[in-house]
Every structure is written in structure tokens, then in C-alpha cells.
Amino acid sequence: MENNYFIDSDKLSEKALKKKHELETNPSVRTNHMEYINGMEHINSDIFSKVMSEMKSYDYSQYTAVDVRRALTHDTCTVEDLKALLSPAAEPFLERMAQKARLETQKHFGNTVYMFTPLYIANYCENYCVYCGFNCYNDIRRMKLDMEQIEHEMRIISQSGMEEILILTGESRSKSSVEYIGEACRLARKYFRLVGVEIYPVNTDEYKYLHECGVDYVTVFQETYDSDRYEQLHLLGHKRIFPYRFDAQERALMAGMRGVAGSALLGLSDFRKDALASALHVYYLQRKYPHAEISLSCPRLRPIINNGEINPLDVHEKQLCQVLCAYRIFLPFCGITVSSRESESFRNGIVKICATKVSAGVSTGIGDHESKYTGKESGSAEGDEQFEINDNRSLDKMYEDMSGEGLQPVLNDYLYV
């Protein structure tokens, strides 16, 4: 099956439209989403089976207020306690959950909140994911920054005072090779103390190469841990292979990365089961790699170009708060990131309870930091964004607001010796 459907023209070709329709209407033409493609490394980890077994057997309707009260009295939160805290029965106990989560956060993180910004360097993609603005069949402006443009963007971002950057691309090996990403990471080390990547999953030797280029941590979102729903949403490309994506964080740790992050994209499937699987994925990674820094995020669906009607399925701010408090109670040492997908008011509140990291000065487009940070036109073309953000605050504004909430903003806490 072909993997490359780059949209360089204003409209999809007739051939591409025909292929798109065939993929949507005829499941038999799709590759098996559980079978590895040639070149994909298989590490035979036991974490996959543990997480999938727990998630599939999770019946949250069986939990009662008694189970929730019991979970909140325990000093150490068990897996069974976590299931109770994620259940509908826990919703009336949200205030008590928030109080307990806040105590855990203060105990292990004090009043600090970490800040970073993402930098998208390319938006070409070879995957057809029906909910993503970058998907290969979405008619958007595609762009890939060259090294001079990347350095220009990095220089502008670093002048704001930011010390941690997350480099992102669309998932296209042919347009954004591992070597291209590595070169961008070497540039990033000139301007930033911490460098992360959020790219297509790669093999252990490739993660090792990126680590040698200066990458500190890797972020990979599983999107949904429901393999059947995953198959329905990812119709084309390497991302379609569910278990290969699942093991990405472990391959990165095996390659020497200092940290990894991930989660489900809440709202694609049953968010309670996805939240359970996300937390257990981190839990088992922590037990297997106790030296690693492992973080959780909590993204919800956001509208994308050419589809402004996308909204998270049944995941409102109250449910999101419940998930985040359960994460903190179950994983007291885990970093929790709340992105600019969420509103200013929600992020201001959640960092005082359980979140430890926020993005600032965010753009999900390509090559537009000069206009965003300085108000000046860059003079070059810009690529379209992956999704709409909700919180547009700059680093200065975010720093001021976090300080005003009684928190201590942190731009870097890691020194190389």
C-alpha cells in the first residue's frame, strides 16, 4: 500500500480522493493495524499485555461511593483505587480528590510550575488520521523549514527567555528524516537547556542517534488505547500500526533518553478507559525504568482546519479535572502537562492542584514565530497549524500569571556537568 500522499497543490488530486474514499468505505483495503511493517523494531515488552488486559477488563460502572471513599483514605493508591477514582462514582468527590491531589503535588513538587514551548518545523504527513489537521488528505498549506529558518525561529524563541523547547514534525520520514530532525536538535542545543521531540515513532538505534544530537526526552501520544477504535481512526501510514506506537517510549528509554512523555488524546474513545491505560502505561514504565523521568499529558480534541466541529467525546472540564486528580493521586512523582488546548482559566486553576508543566508562547503552525512574538511579518510562507489552541498567552504573560497564582515559574532545573 502506498504511504505518501503529499498535498502540494491547492486541491486533492482525483487519484487521492478516490483512495481516500476507498480507505473510508472499505476496511479490507487497509493494512492489519496489529502487524508490524518491515523495518519496525519489535522489542517483546510485557508492558503492552499488562496495560491492555487491565483496560479491557475495566468496568467502571461497578464502582460505588464506598469504593471511592476507601480509595481516598489510602496512603498509597493501588490500581484498584485508581479505577474507582476514574469511575463516574467519583464525580461527587471531586473536591476531596482535588484536595488530596494538591497535597501530593506540594509534597513532591512544591509550588513550582515548569514552562516550555513547542516548535513545529514541518507539517508534511504520510498518515491518514481522521481527526488531525496534518493528515495527508487535509487540504492545507504544507511547509518544511530549512536549517536557516529553524535557527531563526529558535533565536526568536530563545530571546523571550524560554529555555526548554519541544521540536515537532508531521509524521513523514521522507520529508522529515531522522537526520533532518537530528540536525535541528543540534541547533536547538545552542539556544536551549532542554530539548524534546514529538515526532513519528522510530527504532532504538534512531532514538540513540537523536539522543546523541542533544535530545533529552521523547513525547509520543498513543491517541487511544482502544485498538478497535484506533483502527477506525488511523486508516493509512505507519501510525496505523498500534503496538509499534505503544512501545515507542520504551524504545526511547532503551536508547538512553532521560525522559519520556505520552498519553491518550481524550475524547477519541471512552475517556475513562483511555485514562486508565495512560496511567498504567506510565506506572509500568516507572517500575521497569525507575531512573527515568516519565510524564503524562492530558490533551483533549480541538477543532482543525477544514473541520471546526471536532469536539472531545464526553470529556468536559469537570471530567478532565477528575482524570488529572486521579493521575496525581496514583502517580505522585509523575510530571503532568496541561497544554494550550485548554483555556486560560482552567490552566490557572489546575496548576494549583495537580499539573506541573504548561506551554507558553505556543504556535502550532510552521514558520510563524516572528509574527507571533514580534508582530513583524517574517517575509516567508507559513504552514498551516495542526489544531486550534485555546490559550494564547506569551511567556511573559504566563510567567506573570503563574507568579500571581502564588506559584514559582521554572524555566530550567537541569544542569549538564
N, C-alpha and C positions, 0 to 999 in steps of 0.2 A: 504494500500500500504506500502511496506517495505521502510524504510528510511535509513538503514545502508548498505553502500557498501564500506567498507574499503578495500583499496588495499595494503595488506601487502606483497604480493608476487610480483615477477618481472613482471608478466603479468596478465591481467584481466582474470577471470575465464570465462568459456563458458557460464555459467548462467548469469553472469554480462553483458557480451557482448550482449546476447540475450535481456536482459532487457533494456539496453541502446538503442539498435536498435528499440525496441518496443516503447519506450518513444519518440524517434525522429520521428518516422514514423506514429504513431497512437495517435493523440491527445485525443481520447476518453478514454485512459487508465490513463490519468493524472487527478489528483485531481483538483477541481474547485479552481482557484487561488484567487478568491474573497471571499471564505468562510473560516471562522476561523476553526482551528483544536481544538479538545478538549484540554483544558489546557491553551489556549491562552486567555489572558485578553482583553476584549473589553471595551474601555473607552468612546465610544459615543462622540468623539470630533467633533466639527463643522469645524475644520481646513481642514480636508480631503476634504469635499464637496466644500469648498471655492477654494482651490487650483486646484482641478480637473476641476471645472467649468470654471475658468479663463483660464487654459491651453487649454482645448478642444475648447474654442471659439476663441482662439488666431489665427488670420490670419495675419501673419507678412507681407504678400505681399501687404496689403492695405496701409502700412505706406510710407510716402514720405519724401523728404528732408525738406519740410516745417514742418512736424511733428517733425523731429529730431532737427531742429533749435529751434523750440519752446521749446522742452524738455530741451535743453541746456541753455536756458535763465532763466528757473525757479529756484528759490532758493531751493524749496522743490520738489523733484522728485516724481511724482504721479505714480500709477500703469500704467496709460495710457502712461506716459512719458517713463517708463521702457520698455514697449512693443515697442515703437518707437526706443529706443536705442539698442534693441536687434535685430532689423529688418535689412535686407540687405541694406535698405536705409541709415543706419547709418555708413556703412563701409567707405565711403569717408570722414566722420567726425571723424575718429579715433584719429587724433592728438588733435582735440578740446576736445574729450571725455577724452583723457589721461590727458590733462591739468586740466580739471575740477576735474577728479578723484584724481589727485595728490594734488590739493588744499584741497579737503575734507580729504584725508589721513593725510596731515600735520596738519590740523586743529584739528583732534581728536586723532592722534597717534604720532604726532611729526615726528622725524626721526628714530624711534625705529623699530627694526625687531626682533621678538621672534624666539627662536630656540628650537627644541625638537628632539627626536629620537624615532623610533618605535622599539619594541622588540617582535618578534614573538616567542611564547612559544610552539605552536603546529600547525601542518598543516593537521590534520585529518578533514574531512568534510563529512557531510551527504547530501549535496545538489549537484544537477547536474545543474550547471550554465555553459553554453557552452563556455563562454569567460574567465573563471577563472582557473588559474593554479592549485588551490587546489581542483577543483571539484572532486567528488567521483569516476568518471570514468577516471580520468587522471592518467596514469601510472608514478607516481613519488615516490621518497623516502619519506615515512611518518615518522614523529618523534614527540614525546611529551616529553618536558623537565620535569624532576622531580624537586623538590624544591631546591635541592643542585645545580643542573645545572642552574636553573633560577637565584639563588643568585650569582652564579659565573659570569653569563652573566651581571647581574646588577652591580656587583662590578667593572667589567672591564669598562662598560659604564660610571659609575659614576666617575671613575678615570680620564676620559677625561675632566671632568669639567661639563658635562651635568647635568642639574637639573630638566628637565621635560622628562617624559617617557610615551610612548603610548604602552600599552600592547595589543597584538593581538593574536587571535587564529583562526583556521579554525572553521567553524560553525558545531560543533559536541557536543551535550550535553553529550553523553555517554563517549566520550574520553576527553572532556574538560568541566567538570561540572562547575556549578556556584561556588561551594565550592572550586574547584581547582583554578579557576580564582581569587576568593576572597583571598585564601591563598597567591597566587602570588602577589596580590596587597598589602597585609600586609607586605610582604618582601620589596616591592618597596618603602614603606614609610620610610624604614630605610636608603635608599640611595638617594631619590629624593624628591624635594619640591612639585612637581605637578605630579599627576598620572592620566592618562586617559586610557580608554579601548575602543577597537574596536572589538567587539565580536558579536555573534548572538543576535538578539533582545530577551529581556526577559520581564517578568511581573514586575509591580510596586514594589511588595514586594521583588523581587530578585534584582532590581536596588537599593532598600533601603539597602539591605544586603551588596551589593558591595560598596555603599557609606560609610557604617559603617566600611568596610575593608580599607577605605582610598582613594577611587576613587573620583576624583574631577569633571571629565567630561566624557561624553559618545559620541562616534562618530558612526554614522550609515549611510551608503550610500544607498539611495533608488535605485541606479543604473540607472533606467529610470522611469519617472513618466507616461509614456505611458503604460497603463495597458495591452493593447493588445500585444505590443512588449515585455513587461515584461513576459507575459505568454509564449511567444515563446522562451525566453532565460533561464527561470528557470523551468526546467522540473521535478524536484524531490526535496523533502525535505521541511522543514519548511519555508525556504526562499521563497518558491513559493507563500506563502500567502501574497499578495500585501498590503492589508490595515493594517495588523498586523505590517508589517515592517514600513509602513508610520508613524504610531503613536508611534514608539519607542522613539523618542526624547521627546515627551510629557510625556510618562510614566516615563522616567528618571527624568524629571523636577518635576513631581508629587512626586517622591520618595526622592526629596531633593538634587539632583545633582546641583552643582554650575553652570555647563555649559553643552552645547551640541553642536555637530557639525554634518554636513552632506552635501549632495549634490547629484546630478546625476553623473554617470560616463559618461562623454561627449563622444559621438561617438557611443553609443549603439542604439540611435534612433535620431529623429530630435533634434539636439542640441539646437536650438533656443527655442523650446517649453520646453525642459528639463531645460534649464537655467532659463526661466521664472518661472517654477514651483518651482525650487530650491530656487530662491529669494523670491517668495511669501510664501513658507513654512517657511522660516526664518522670514519674515515680520509679519505673523500672530502669530507665536510663540512669537516674541518680544512684540507684543501688548497684548498678553494674559499673558505672564510671564515677565514683564518689569524688574524684578530684575535679571534675568538670563543672563549669558554671552553666546551668540549664535554666532557660527562661520560658515563660508562657506568654502568649499574646491572646487577645480576645476580639479579633476583628469580626464585625458584622457586615453583611452585604450592603453595598452602596450603589446608587444609580451609575450607569456607564453611558458613554456616548452611543447614541442610536438606540438606547433602551433606558429611558428615565423612570420606568415603572418598577424596576427591581427593588424589592424590599425584603428584609430578613423575615423568614417564616417564623412567626410567633415569638420572636425574641425582642421584647421591648426593654426599655432601660431597667425596669424592675427585675426582669428575668436575668439581664446581663449582670446586674449588681449581685444577684443571688449566686450566679456562676463564679464571679470573681471572689466573693467572700468564701465560697466553698473551696476554691483553689488555694486561697491563703491559709485557711484552717488546715487543709490536708497537706499542703506543701509550704511549711513556714519559711524555708530558706530560699524558695524559688523567686526569681525576679518575675514581675508581672508588668507587661507593657500595655498601655492603652493608647491607641493611635489616634490620629486626627480624623479618622472616620467618625469619631464620637463628638458630641457637642462640647463647647467650652464649659458650660455649667456642669455637665456630667464629669468631665475630666477634673475640674477643680474639686469636685466632691470626692471622687473615687481615690485620688492620690492621698487623701487624708485617712482612708480606710485600709486599702489593700494594694493599690498599684504602686509600683516603684520606679516606673520609667515612662516618659512621654516624648513624643516627637514634637519638634517646633520648626517654624520656618519651612513648612512642607510644600513641596510641589510634586505631583505625580506625572507631570508632563516631561518632555525631553528638551533640554537646552533653554530653559526659560528662567533660570535663577537670577540673571542680571536684571531682567524686567521686574521680577518679583521682589528682589532685595533692594534694588537701587531706583526703580522706577524708570530706568533707561531702557530703550529698545536695544536688543542685542545685535540687530542687523543681520541675523541669520534665521533660517527657518526653524520652526519649533515642531516637535512631535506631539501628538495628542496624548491626553492623560489616560491612565489605567482606570480610574474611577473618580468620582467627585468626593472631595474632602469636606468635612463639616467644620473643623476648627482651623482657621487661617492665621492664628497668631504667630508673630515673629518670635525669634529667640529672646529679644529684649523684653517683649511684652509677656511672654511665657515666664521668663525669669522673674519679672516684677510681680506677676500674679501668684506664682508659687511662693515667693517670699511673703507676699501679703496674706497667704493662707497659713503662715507660720511654719512653712517648710524650708529646708535648706537645699536649694538647687545645686546639683553637682554636674559638672561638665566632663570630669575625668577623675578616676580614682585608681588608676593603674600606671605604674612606673616601670619602664624597662631598664634593667641594670646589666 
